[in-house]
Amino acid sequence: MKKILTLMLMMMILMTGTLLFAAKPLERQGNELAAAGDGLYKAGKYKEAGMKYEAAMKKYQEAMKKDKLPLDSKIDNMLKNTMSCYYKAKEYQKTIDTFELMQKRHPNDHKIIKKIVMVYEKKMGDVNKAIEALKSNDPQGKKYYNNKKIGDLYVKLKDYKSALPYYLKAKKMKSDAKVIRKIATIYVKLKQPKNAISAYDDFIKTNPKKTQLYKVYSYLGKLYEDLNNKTKARLNYDKSLKIHYDRKIAMKLIQLNFEAKRYAQAKKLISTLLAKNTNDTYALYYRAQIRYQEKDLKGAKADFEKVKDVPAFGASARQFIKSINSEL
């Protein structure tokens, strides 16, 4: 009889505990799960902590629905905690999934899509997924950041044709010097020099820093040179050189001025090169050429002698020396 009574008592205790647990409010269950998550987080068990926070978030959602409790702030906190834990645990797909839940709750929070893209691009190395996320977030292409970032991501894939329309959309929304310069660079890569020139002209209108401006003028010089517009090539190279001295640009200007028989301008540039380095073979060779054209044969010969053993100019210099010897 005692055994039966003991068994009945144990069953009653068990049932009472079960009923008490079942009767525990959903919010309290969420709080306990969140507390367990805190403990796991402190122990450095980020994945396990994330799972507890995620479970707590679901309990709070359930409590909101069934008990009509105002638990939005607790749900948001659990989502942030869940995301942080999964990120620390390098569970990047779970991180993305959590961000997407946050995005549904706060569709106007533009920081969330930026974080989603960052995880796809930087942590998962999936640029295409990052592009998909941006397009899904803005199907009509009305957001400046999304268009600009899609362009950047296509450039990262070296898909310049796909990048261009997104940069152009971004440019219409905002006159951003960086975007305009990227458009110009793409036109160069797509071998559309006239469009590139137009884009660089737009970039100059944004009043860029001199450190950028001198480079742009040099790019314009090269583009005009490719289009065989030597006059505009000279003008832009000259603008570049006036902002920042660059030996390569100076050399290009010497050549263009020499070809245009603008000897006075070429000689000024040559003098600057020789002032920096008296043995500058490029400067000596072109000074020799100019002296020859101006009938200063002795001066020309003296300069050609200095470069006759330089591989880039040697053959030509020796031929000029031979010609001059026959004339003297």
C-alpha positions as CSV (number, residue, x, y, z in Angstrom):
1,M,0.0,0.0,0.0
2,K,2.8,2.4,0.9
3,K,4.5,1.7,-2.5
4,I,1.2,2.6,-4.3
5,L,0.9,5.8,-2.2
6,T,4.5,6.7,-3.0
7,L,4.1,6.1,-6.7
8,M,0.9,8.2,-6.7
9,L,2.7,11.0,-4.9
10,M,5.5,11.0,-7.4
11,M,3.1,11.1,-10.3
12,M,1.3,14.1,-8.7
13,I,4.6,16.0,-8.3
14,L,5.6,15.3,-11.9
15,M,2.2,16.4,-13.2
16,T,2.3,19.5,-11.1
17,G,5.8,20.4,-12.4
18,T,4.6,19.8,-16.0
19,L,1.6,22.0,-15.4
20,L,3.7,24.7,-13.8
21,F,6.1,24.7,-16.8
22,A,3.2,24.6,-19.3
23,A,1.7,27.6,-17.5
24,K,4.9,29.6,-17.6
25,P,4.3,32.8,-19.6
26,L,5.8,32.9,-23.1
27,E,7.6,36.1,-22.3
28,R,9.2,34.5,-19.3
29,Q,10.3,31.6,-21.4
30,G,11.8,34.1,-23.8
31,N,13.6,35.9,-21.0
32,E,15.1,32.6,-19.7
33,L,16.3,31.7,-23.2
34,A,17.8,35.1,-23.6
35,A,19.6,34.8,-20.2
36,A,21.0,31.4,-21.3
37,G,22.2,33.1,-24.5
38,D,24.0,35.7,-22.4
39,G,25.8,33.0,-20.5
40,L,26.9,31.2,-23.6
41,Y,28.0,34.5,-25.2
42,K,30.2,35.3,-22.2
43,A,31.7,31.8,-22.5
44,G,32.6,32.5,-26.1
45,K,30.1,29.9,-27.4
46,Y,28.7,32.3,-30.1
47,K,26.9,29.8,-32.3
48,E,25.1,28.2,-29.3
49,A,24.3,31.7,-27.9
50,G,22.9,32.7,-31.3
51,M,20.6,29.7,-31.2
52,K,19.3,30.7,-27.8
53,Y,18.7,34.3,-28.8
54,E,16.9,33.1,-31.9
55,A,14.7,30.8,-29.8
56,A,14.0,33.7,-27.4
57,M,13.1,35.9,-30.3
58,K,10.5,33.3,-31.5
59,K,9.0,33.1,-28.0
60,Y,8.6,36.9,-27.9
61,Q,6.9,36.8,-31.3
62,E,4.6,34.1,-30.0
63,A,3.8,36.1,-26.9
64,M,3.0,39.2,-29.0
65,K,0.6,37.2,-31.1
66,K,-1.1,35.1,-28.3
67,D,-0.8,37.4,-25.3
68,K,-1.0,40.7,-27.2
69,L,2.2,42.0,-25.4
70,P,4.2,45.0,-26.7
71,L,7.5,43.2,-27.2
72,D,8.9,44.9,-30.3
73,S,12.0,46.2,-28.6
74,K,12.8,42.7,-27.1
75,I,12.4,41.1,-30.5
76,D,14.7,43.7,-32.1
77,N,17.3,43.2,-29.4
78,M,17.2,39.4,-29.9
79,L,17.6,39.8,-33.6
80,K,20.6,42.0,-33.1
81,N,22.1,39.6,-30.6
82,T,21.4,36.6,-32.9
83,M,23.0,38.4,-35.8
84,S,26.1,39.4,-33.8
85,C,26.6,35.9,-32.5
86,Y,26.3,34.2,-35.9
87,Y,28.6,36.7,-37.3
88,K,31.2,36.1,-34.6
89,A,30.8,32.4,-35.1
90,K,31.4,32.9,-38.9
91,E,27.9,31.4,-39.6
92,Y,27.5,33.9,-42.4
93,Q,24.4,32.4,-44.1
94,K,22.6,32.5,-40.7
95,T,23.9,36.0,-40.3
96,I,22.2,36.9,-43.7
97,D,19.0,35.1,-42.7
98,T,18.8,37.2,-39.5
99,F,19.5,40.4,-41.4
100,E,16.6,39.6,-43.7
101,L,14.3,39.1,-40.7
102,M,15.5,42.5,-39.5
103,Q,14.9,44.0,-42.9
104,K,11.3,42.7,-43.0
105,R,10.6,44.5,-39.7
106,H,12.4,47.7,-40.7
107,P,12.2,48.0,-44.5
108,N,13.3,51.6,-44.5
109,D,16.5,51.0,-42.6
110,H,19.1,51.4,-45.4
111,K,21.9,50.2,-43.2
112,I,20.6,46.7,-43.2
113,I,21.1,46.1,-47.0
114,K,24.6,47.6,-46.7
115,K,25.4,45.0,-44.1
116,I,23.9,42.2,-46.1
117,V,26.0,43.2,-49.1
118,M,29.1,43.5,-46.9
119,V,28.7,39.9,-45.7
120,Y,28.1,38.5,-49.1
121,E,31.0,40.4,-50.7
122,K,33.6,40.5,-48.0
123,K,32.9,37.4,-45.9
124,M,31.4,34.9,-48.3
125,G,33.1,36.2,-51.4
126,D,29.9,35.9,-53.4
127,V,29.6,39.1,-55.4
128,N,26.8,37.8,-57.5
129,K,24.7,37.2,-54.4
130,A,25.5,40.7,-53.2
131,I,24.2,42.1,-56.6
132,E,21.0,40.0,-56.3
133,A,20.4,41.3,-52.8
134,L,20.7,44.9,-54.0
135,K,18.4,44.4,-57.0
136,S,15.8,42.6,-54.8
137,N,16.0,45.4,-52.3
138,D,15.3,48.0,-55.0
139,P,13.6,46.4,-58.0
140,Q,12.8,49.8,-59.6
141,G,16.4,51.1,-59.3
142,K,15.4,54.2,-57.4
143,K,18.1,54.2,-54.7
144,Y,21.3,55.9,-55.3
145,Y,23.4,53.7,-53.0
146,N,22.1,50.5,-54.6
147,N,22.8,51.7,-58.2
148,K,26.3,52.9,-57.3
149,K,27.1,49.7,-55.3
150,I,25.9,47.4,-58.1
151,G,28.1,49.3,-60.5
152,D,31.1,48.8,-58.1
153,L,30.3,45.1,-57.8
154,Y,30.1,44.6,-61.6
155,V,33.4,46.4,-61.9
156,K,34.9,43.9,-59.4
157,L,33.7,41.2,-61.7
158,K,35.3,43.1,-64.6
159,D,31.8,43.2,-66.2
160,Y,32.1,46.8,-67.4
161,K,29.1,46.7,-69.8
162,S,26.8,45.7,-66.9
163,A,28.3,48.3,-64.5
164,L,27.8,51.3,-66.8
165,P,24.0,51.6,-66.8
166,Y,24.0,51.5,-63.0
167,Y,26.6,54.2,-62.7
168,L,24.7,56.3,-65.2
169,K,21.5,55.9,-63.1
170,A,23.4,56.9,-60.0
171,K,24.8,60.0,-61.8
172,K,21.3,61.1,-62.6
173,M,20.3,60.9,-59.0
174,K,23.4,62.7,-57.6
175,S,26.4,64.5,-59.2
176,D,29.0,62.5,-57.4
177,A,32.6,63.1,-58.7
178,K,33.6,59.5,-57.9
179,V,30.8,58.1,-59.9
180,I,31.5,60.4,-62.9
181,R,35.1,59.4,-62.9
182,K,34.2,55.7,-62.8
183,I,32.0,56.3,-65.8
184,A,34.8,57.9,-67.6
185,T,37.1,55.0,-66.7
186,I,34.6,52.4,-68.0
187,Y,34.2,54.3,-71.3
188,V,38.0,54.1,-71.7
189,K,37.9,50.3,-71.0
190,L,35.1,49.9,-73.5
191,K,37.1,51.9,-76.0
192,Q,34.6,54.7,-76.3
193,P,37.1,57.7,-76.2
194,K,34.5,60.4,-77.1
195,N,32.2,59.3,-74.3
196,A,35.2,59.1,-71.9
197,I,36.2,62.7,-72.8
198,S,32.6,63.9,-72.1
199,A,32.6,62.1,-68.8
200,Y,36.0,63.5,-67.8
201,D,34.8,67.0,-68.7
202,D,31.8,66.5,-66.4
203,F,34.2,65.3,-63.7
204,I,36.3,68.5,-64.0
205,K,33.1,70.6,-63.4
206,T,32.8,69.0,-60.0
207,N,35.9,71.0,-58.9
208,P,38.1,68.0,-57.9
209,K,41.3,68.2,-55.9
210,K,44.5,69.1,-57.8
211,T,45.8,65.6,-57.0
212,Q,43.0,64.2,-59.1
213,L,42.8,67.0,-61.6
214,Y,46.3,66.6,-63.0
215,K,45.7,62.9,-63.6
216,V,42.4,63.6,-65.4
217,Y,44.1,66.1,-67.7
218,S,46.7,63.5,-68.5
219,Y,44.0,61.0,-69.3
220,L,42.3,63.5,-71.6
221,G,45.6,64.2,-73.3
222,K,46.0,60.5,-74.0
223,L,42.3,60.2,-75.2
224,Y,42.7,63.1,-77.6
225,E,46.0,61.7,-78.8
226,D,44.3,58.4,-79.6
227,L,41.7,60.4,-81.6
228,N,44.6,62.0,-83.4
229,N,43.6,65.4,-82.1
230,K,47.2,66.5,-81.3
231,T,46.3,70.1,-80.5
232,K,43.9,69.2,-77.7
233,A,46.2,66.5,-76.6
234,R,49.0,69.1,-76.1
235,L,46.6,71.5,-74.3
236,N,45.5,68.8,-71.8
237,Y,49.0,67.5,-71.2
238,D,50.2,71.1,-70.6
239,K,47.4,71.7,-68.1
240,S,48.4,68.5,-66.3
241,L,52.1,69.5,-66.2
242,K,51.3,73.0,-64.8
243,I,49.5,71.4,-61.8
244,H,52.0,68.7,-61.1
245,Y,55.3,68.0,-62.8
246,D,55.6,64.5,-64.2
247,R,58.6,63.5,-66.4
248,K,56.5,61.2,-68.6
249,I,54.0,64.0,-69.4
250,A,56.9,66.4,-70.1
251,M,58.4,63.8,-72.5
252,K,55.1,63.4,-74.3
253,L,54.7,67.2,-74.6
254,I,58.3,67.5,-76.0
255,Q,57.4,64.9,-78.7
256,L,54.1,66.5,-79.6
257,N,55.6,70.0,-79.8
258,F,58.5,68.7,-81.8
259,E,56.1,67.0,-84.3
260,A,54.1,70.2,-84.6
261,K,57.4,72.2,-85.2
262,R,56.7,74.1,-82.0
263,Y,60.5,74.2,-81.2
264,A,60.4,77.1,-78.8
265,Q,57.9,75.3,-76.5
266,A,59.8,72.0,-76.8
267,K,63.1,73.6,-75.9
268,K,61.6,75.1,-72.7
269,L,60.5,71.6,-71.6
270,I,63.9,70.2,-72.6
271,S,65.6,72.8,-70.5
272,T,63.5,71.8,-67.5
273,L,64.4,68.1,-67.9
274,L,68.1,68.9,-68.3
275,A,68.0,71.2,-65.2
276,K,66.8,68.2,-63.2
277,N,69.3,65.8,-64.9
278,T,72.0,67.0,-67.2
279,N,72.3,63.5,-68.7
280,D,68.6,63.0,-69.5
281,T,69.0,61.1,-72.8
282,Y,65.4,61.8,-73.9
283,A,66.0,65.5,-73.5
284,L,69.4,65.3,-75.2
285,Y,68.0,63.4,-78.2
286,Y,65.2,65.8,-78.9
287,R,67.4,68.8,-78.3
288,A,69.7,67.3,-81.0
289,Q,66.7,66.9,-83.3
290,I,65.7,70.5,-82.8
291,R,69.2,71.8,-83.3
292,Y,69.5,69.8,-86.5
293,Q,66.2,71.3,-87.8
294,E,67.4,74.8,-86.9
295,K,70.7,74.1,-88.8
296,D,72.9,74.1,-85.7
297,L,74.7,71.1,-87.0
298,K,77.7,71.2,-84.5
299,G,75.3,71.5,-81.6
300,A,73.2,68.7,-82.9
301,K,76.2,66.4,-83.5
302,A,77.4,67.1,-79.9
303,D,74.1,65.9,-78.5
304,F,73.7,63.0,-80.8
305,E,77.2,61.8,-79.7
306,K,75.9,61.7,-76.2
307,V,73.1,59.3,-77.0
308,K,74.6,57.2,-79.8
309,D,75.0,54.2,-77.5
310,V,71.6,54.4,-75.9
311,P,69.4,51.5,-77.3
312,A,66.3,53.7,-77.7
313,F,68.1,56.4,-79.8
314,G,71.4,54.9,-80.8
315,A,70.5,53.8,-84.4
316,S,68.8,57.1,-85.2
317,A,71.6,59.2,-83.6
318,R,74.4,57.4,-85.5
319,Q,72.5,58.0,-88.8
320,F,72.2,61.7,-88.0
321,I,75.9,61.9,-87.1
322,K,76.7,60.3,-90.4
323,S,74.5,62.8,-92.2
324,I,75.9,65.8,-90.4
325,N,79.5,64.7,-91.1
326,S,78.7,64.7,-94.8
327,E,77.3,68.2,-94.5
328,L,80.1,69.8,-92.5
